[in-house]
């Protein structure tokens, strides 16, 4: 017959990796250079996106 393969559940530590920091407010912001001008406001905008959770934040220049 064939070989028996054991499947392991991912540990809670691996499952929650990178999410607990964002929930506590410690995001890892990275500048997104796709959009630089906000048409509605008529101003230059810096768009920041968290690398871990994907939340976005806009800052006016």
C-alpha positions as CSV (number, residue, x, y, z in Angstrom):
1,X,0.0,0.0,0.0
2,X,0.9,3.6,0.1
3,X,2.7,5.7,2.7
4,X,0.8,7.3,5.6
5,X,1.1,11.0,5.7
6,X,0.3,12.8,9.0
7,X,-1.4,16.2,8.6
8,X,-0.8,18.7,11.3
9,X,-3.0,21.6,12.3
10,X,-1.2,24.9,12.1
11,X,-0.2,26.1,15.6
12,X,-2.0,29.1,17.0
13,X,1.3,31.0,17.0
14,X,1.6,30.5,13.2
15,X,-2.0,31.3,12.6
16,X,-1.9,34.6,14.4
17,X,1.5,35.7,13.1
18,X,1.4,39.3,12.1
19,X,-2.2,39.9,13.0
20,X,-1.9,40.6,16.7
21,X,0.4,43.6,16.2
22,X,-2.0,45.3,13.8
23,X,-4.9,44.7,16.2
24,X,-2.9,46.5,18.9
25,X,-2.2,49.5,16.6
26,X,1.3,48.6,15.6
27,X,1.0,48.5,11.8
28,X,3.9,48.2,9.3
29,X,3.2,51.1,7.0
30,X,4.6,51.1,3.5
31,X,4.1,54.0,1.0
32,X,2.0,53.2,-2.1
33,X,3.1,55.1,-5.1
34,X,0.2,54.3,-7.4
35,X,-1.9,57.4,-6.5
36,X,-0.3,60.7,-5.7
37,X,-3.0,63.2,-6.4
38,X,-6.5,63.3,-4.9
39,X,-8.9,64.7,-7.5
40,X,-11.8,65.3,-5.0
41,X,-9.6,67.3,-2.6
42,X,-7.3,68.8,-5.2
43,X,-4.2,68.1,-3.1
44,X,-1.2,65.8,-3.1
45,X,-1.8,62.7,-1.0
46,X,0.5,60.0,0.4
47,X,-1.2,56.7,0.6
48,X,0.1,54.3,3.2
49,X,-0.8,50.6,3.3
50,X,0.0,48.1,6.1
51,X,2.1,45.2,4.8
52,X,0.5,42.7,7.3
53,X,-3.3,43.4,7.2
54,X,-3.8,45.6,4.2
55,X,-5.4,48.6,6.0
56,X,-4.9,51.9,4.2
57,X,-4.2,55.4,5.5
58,X,-4.0,58.7,3.6
59,X,-1.8,61.7,4.6
60,X,-2.0,65.1,3.0
61,X,1.2,66.8,2.1
